[in-house]
């Protein structure tokens, strides 16, 4: 059986982030959900309007013998504004904050090294939250693979970035 690892990434609206990450070679599966909030089993309405503290995130299951966590993070940084606080594109609010949430404590050093490297490219402080995963609730079915079901749906990630993700498959 192949080795698999998980990482949870938040980068604004989860529709586009999920689509983008799903195109990367070595990513086995993606799922959108609500990450690291104050309540159990929130709904989309709760996250948007009831101050639950969750962020819209993507559960990424990947094969580390095909793609490393560092490579995934490098691609992830390419589709977020890492110095933006509680905002990506036109989406504003704490549920759109960017973050990296890990399950495996051994991933923390690799994540922090990648943040340190990313900081060298910006004068402003990197605003990507890095925390252990404390909770995750799968989002409603209509949010899963949303851009596959609704190809014209809004996305803060441009088509050129989706093409770049596909290029990792070559």
Secondary structure, 3 states (H helix, E strand, C coil): CCCCEEEEEEECCHHHHHHHHHCCCCEEEEEEEEECCCCCCCCHHHHHHCCCCCEEEEEEEECCCCCCHHHHHHHHHCCCCCCCCCEECCEECHHHCEEEEECCHHHHHHHHHHHHHHHCCCCCCCCCEEEECCCEEECCHHHCCHHHHCCCCCCCCCHHHHHHHHHCCC
